[in-house]
Amino acid sequence: MIRVAICAPARPITPDDAAAVTALAADWPGMELAFHPQCFLEAGHFAGTDAQRLSAFTECANDPAFDAVWFARGGYGSNRIAAAAIAQLGEGARSKSYLGYSDTGYLLAALYRAGMGRPVHAPMPGDIRREGGAEAVRRSLGWLAGDRAGEDPARSDRPRAAFNLTTLTMLCGTPLMPDLAGHEVLVEEVSEHLYAVDRLFFHLTAQLGGIAGLRLGRIGDVPENDVSFGSDEEAIARDWCARSGIPFLGRADIGHDVDNKIVPFGLESRRLSD
């Protein structure tokens, strides 16, 4: 039996979301999903107060009965509890996988820095709300059950890590930032003007010296500006990588969408593409 704890470090989901994901999980009879009641709390923007979100995460992470912790949804808020969460983790948290993306990248980064468990960029239960989102959720359910077909294939034998562009940029210079030297770093973004994407790359590439290279995921739902920026997202990424001496390694199949692929951090994924 694979037991998966689900908590919401940032924004909440609804009982209907949980029911829909639980129904999908029925296709894996050897899997049990446990949605923490905190997933459904609301405190302004957040899924409960900082204290409630912190308590739920540490409870799930430290419980040896669970094999994995799956973050329910992104949004903003995980950074507010990440440092305190790492300080409260014990031995029960070391052997788990932790799945999420977007804002929950703050926790994935902090876990990776601390050498705690197996951080994994992956679709979340909240993706059930997207059109076609069931397939994204099933991708993570399959991965939890041992199916690696939903991963973005590794192109080399180097360790990898994947983040939302804004999240990774905000991590730089904080106590949560892991050492990514020698890594292929994958980034994606959503709902940002291209000038804002350019600004994020300006800062991020100045902080990522020593990485093996950068791969660009999808930059989705770009708002229209009153004046065209004049470069697309790939040209922006290539430009700032060149300025900073970072190899640009091409595209990655990740993004804020239903096609978002799974990327285990480090050397967890050794299945190389052709």
C-alpha positions as CSV (number, residue, x, y, z in Angstrom):
1,M,0.0,0.0,0.0
2,I,1.3,3.5,-1.0
3,R,0.0,6.1,1.5
4,V,0.1,9.7,0.3
5,A,-0.6,12.7,2.6
6,I,-1.9,15.9,1.0
7,C,-1.6,19.3,2.6
8,A,-1.9,22.9,1.3
9,P,1.1,25.1,2.2
10,A,-0.2,28.0,0.2
11,R,-3.8,28.2,-1.1
12,P,-6.8,25.9,-0.4
13,I,-8.6,23.4,-2.5
14,T,-12.2,22.3,-2.0
15,P,-13.8,19.1,-0.9
16,D,-15.1,18.7,-4.5
17,D,-11.5,18.9,-5.7
18,A,-10.4,16.2,-3.3
19,A,-13.3,14.0,-4.2
20,A,-12.5,14.2,-7.9
21,V,-8.8,13.4,-7.3
22,T,-9.8,10.5,-5.0
23,A,-12.0,9.1,-7.7
24,L,-9.1,9.1,-10.1
25,A,-6.9,7.4,-7.6
26,A,-9.3,4.4,-7.6
27,D,-7.5,3.3,-10.7
28,W,-4.5,2.5,-8.5
29,P,-5.9,0.0,-5.9
30,G,-2.7,-0.1,-3.9
31,M,-2.8,3.7,-3.2
32,E,-4.4,5.6,-0.4
33,L,-4.8,9.4,-0.4
34,A,-5.2,11.2,2.9
35,F,-6.3,14.8,2.5
36,H,-5.5,16.8,5.6
37,P,-8.5,18.9,6.8
38,Q,-6.2,21.9,6.6
39,C,-6.5,21.7,2.7
40,F,-10.0,23.2,3.0
41,L,-9.3,26.0,5.4
42,E,-9.5,29.7,4.4
43,A,-7.7,32.6,6.0
44,G,-7.8,35.4,3.5
45,H,-5.6,34.4,0.6
46,F,-4.3,31.3,2.4
47,A,-5.3,27.8,3.3
48,G,-5.4,28.6,6.9
49,T,-3.0,30.8,9.0
50,D,0.7,30.4,8.7
51,A,0.6,28.3,12.0
52,Q,-2.1,26.0,10.6
53,R,-0.3,25.5,7.3
54,L,3.0,24.8,9.1
55,S,1.4,22.4,11.5
56,A,-0.3,20.4,8.7
57,F,2.8,20.1,6.6
58,T,5.1,19.0,9.5
59,E,2.4,16.6,10.7
60,C,2.2,15.0,7.3
61,A,6.0,15.0,6.7
62,N,6.9,13.6,10.1
63,D,4.3,10.8,10.1
64,P,6.2,7.5,9.2
65,A,2.9,6.0,8.0
66,F,3.0,8.1,4.8
67,D,5.3,7.4,1.8
68,A,4.9,10.8,0.2
69,V,3.6,14.3,0.8
70,W,1.7,15.8,-2.1
71,F,1.1,19.6,-2.1
72,A,-2.5,20.4,-2.9
73,R,-2.1,23.6,-4.8
74,G,0.2,26.5,-5.5
75,G,-0.6,30.2,-5.2
76,Y,1.3,32.3,-2.7
77,G,2.3,31.3,0.8
78,S,4.8,28.4,1.0
79,N,7.7,30.7,1.5
80,R,6.2,32.0,4.7
81,I,6.4,28.6,6.5
82,A,9.4,26.9,4.7
83,A,12.2,27.8,7.1
84,A,10.2,26.9,10.2
85,A,9.1,23.7,8.6
86,I,12.6,22.5,7.8
87,A,13.6,23.2,11.5
88,Q,10.7,20.9,12.7
89,L,11.3,17.9,10.5
90,G,12.5,14.7,12.0
91,E,13.6,11.2,10.8
92,G,10.1,10.4,9.6
93,A,10.4,13.1,6.9
94,R,13.7,11.8,5.4
95,S,12.4,8.9,3.3
96,K,9.4,10.6,1.6
97,S,8.9,12.0,-1.8
98,Y,7.5,15.6,-1.9
99,L,5.5,16.6,-4.9
100,G,4.5,20.0,-6.2
101,Y,5.4,23.0,-8.3
102,S,4.8,26.7,-8.7
103,D,4.8,28.4,-5.2
104,T,5.5,25.1,-3.5
105,G,8.9,25.3,-5.1
106,Y,9.9,27.2,-2.0
107,L,9.4,24.1,0.1
108,L,11.0,21.8,-2.6
109,A,14.0,24.0,-2.6
110,A,14.3,24.1,1.2
111,L,13.9,20.3,1.4
112,Y,16.6,19.8,-1.3
113,R,19.0,22.2,0.5
114,A,18.4,20.3,3.8
115,G,18.9,16.9,2.1
116,M,15.5,15.9,3.3
117,G,13.5,13.4,1.3
118,R,13.0,13.5,-2.5
119,P,11.7,16.8,-3.9
120,V,9.8,16.4,-7.2
121,H,8.4,19.0,-9.6
122,A,5.0,17.5,-10.4
123,P,1.3,18.3,-11.1
124,M,-0.8,18.8,-8.0
125,P,-4.4,17.9,-7.0
126,G,-5.4,21.5,-7.7
127,D,-4.7,20.9,-11.4
128,I,-8.0,19.0,-11.5
129,R,-9.6,22.4,-12.0
130,R,-7.9,22.9,-15.4
131,E,-9.6,21.8,-18.6
132,G,-8.1,18.4,-19.2
133,G,-6.5,18.5,-15.7
134,A,-7.4,14.9,-14.9
135,E,-4.5,13.8,-17.1
136,A,-2.1,16.0,-15.2
137,V,-3.3,14.6,-11.9
138,R,-3.1,11.1,-13.2
139,R,0.5,11.7,-14.3
140,S,1.5,12.3,-10.6
141,L,-0.7,9.4,-9.4
142,G,1.1,7.2,-11.8
143,W,4.5,8.4,-10.7
144,L,3.6,7.8,-7.1
145,A,2.7,4.2,-8.0
146,G,6.1,3.8,-9.8
147,D,5.3,4.7,-13.4
148,R,8.1,7.0,-14.7
149,A,6.5,7.6,-18.1
150,G,5.3,11.0,-17.0
151,E,8.7,12.4,-16.4
152,D,10.5,15.0,-18.6
153,P,13.3,12.7,-19.8
154,A,16.8,13.5,-18.7
155,R,19.1,14.6,-21.5
156,S,22.3,13.9,-19.6
157,D,23.7,12.3,-16.5
158,R,23.7,15.7,-14.6
159,P,21.4,16.3,-11.6
160,R,18.3,18.4,-12.3
161,A,16.0,20.8,-10.5
162,A,12.8,22.5,-11.9
163,F,11.2,25.7,-10.7
164,N,8.8,28.4,-11.5
165,L,10.9,31.4,-12.7
166,T,9.5,33.9,-10.2
167,T,9.9,31.4,-7.3
168,L,13.5,30.6,-8.1
169,T,14.4,34.2,-8.6
170,M,12.8,35.0,-5.2
171,L,14.7,32.2,-3.6
172,C,18.1,33.6,-4.6
173,G,20.0,35.1,-1.6
174,T,17.7,33.5,1.0
175,P,18.4,30.7,3.5
176,L,16.1,28.4,1.5
177,M,18.2,28.5,-1.7
178,P,19.9,25.1,-2.5
179,D,23.3,24.8,-4.1
180,L,22.5,24.1,-7.8
181,A,26.1,24.0,-9.0
182,G,26.5,21.4,-11.7
183,H,22.7,21.1,-12.2
184,E,20.6,21.5,-15.2
185,V,18.0,24.0,-14.0
186,L,14.6,24.0,-15.7
187,V,12.3,27.0,-15.3
188,E,8.8,27.9,-16.4
189,E,6.4,30.9,-15.9
190,V,2.8,32.0,-16.3
191,S,0.8,35.2,-16.5
192,E,3.8,37.6,-16.7
193,H,4.5,40.2,-19.3
194,L,7.6,39.5,-21.4
195,Y,9.4,42.6,-20.0
196,A,8.8,41.0,-16.5
197,V,10.2,37.7,-17.8
198,D,13.3,39.6,-19.0
199,R,13.7,41.3,-15.7
200,L,13.5,38.0,-13.8
201,F,16.2,36.5,-16.0
202,F,18.4,39.6,-15.5
203,H,18.5,38.8,-11.8
204,L,18.3,35.0,-11.9
205,T,21.1,34.4,-14.3
206,A,23.4,36.6,-12.2
207,Q,22.9,34.3,-9.3
208,L,23.2,30.9,-11.0
209,G,27.0,30.8,-11.7
210,G,28.3,27.2,-11.8
211,I,25.1,25.5,-13.0
212,A,25.5,23.0,-15.9
213,G,22.9,24.9,-17.9
214,L,19.4,26.2,-18.2
215,R,16.4,24.7,-19.9
216,L,13.3,26.8,-20.7
217,G,9.8,25.4,-20.1
218,R,6.7,27.1,-21.2
219,I,6.0,30.8,-20.6
220,G,2.2,30.6,-20.6
221,D,-0.7,33.1,-20.7
222,V,1.5,36.1,-21.4
223,P,-0.5,39.3,-21.1
224,E,-0.6,41.7,-24.0
225,N,1.4,44.9,-23.4
226,D,0.7,48.2,-25.0
227,V,4.0,48.0,-26.8
228,S,5.5,44.7,-28.1
229,F,8.6,43.8,-26.2
230,G,10.4,42.7,-29.3
231,S,11.8,39.3,-28.2
232,D,10.1,36.1,-27.4
233,E,10.7,34.0,-24.3
234,E,13.4,31.9,-25.8
235,A,15.3,34.8,-27.2
236,I,15.1,36.4,-23.7
237,A,16.5,33.3,-22.0
238,R,19.2,32.8,-24.6
239,D,20.3,36.4,-24.2
240,W,20.6,36.4,-20.5
241,C,22.3,33.0,-20.4
242,A,24.9,34.3,-22.9
243,R,25.5,37.4,-20.9
244,S,26.1,35.3,-17.8
245,G,28.1,32.5,-19.3
246,I,25.4,29.9,-18.7
247,P,24.8,27.2,-21.3
248,F,21.3,27.4,-22.8
249,L,20.3,23.8,-23.2
250,G,17.0,24.1,-25.1
251,R,13.4,23.6,-24.0
252,A,11.8,21.6,-21.3
253,D,8.3,20.1,-21.2
254,I,7.2,21.8,-18.0
255,G,4.7,24.7,-17.4
256,H,1.6,25.8,-15.6
257,D,-0.6,23.6,-17.8
258,V,-2.0,20.1,-18.1
259,D,1.1,19.0,-20.1
260,N,3.4,19.8,-17.2
261,K,5.9,16.9,-16.9
262,I,7.5,15.5,-13.8
263,V,11.1,16.3,-12.8
264,P,12.6,14.6,-9.8
265,F,15.4,16.8,-8.2
266,G,19.0,15.6,-8.3
267,L,19.8,12.3,-10.0
268,E,16.5,10.6,-9.2
269,S,15.7,10.5,-12.9
270,R,18.3,8.6,-15.0
271,R,16.0,7.7,-17.9
272,L,17.8,9.4,-20.8
273,S,16.0,10.6,-23.9
274,D,17.2,9.4,-27.3
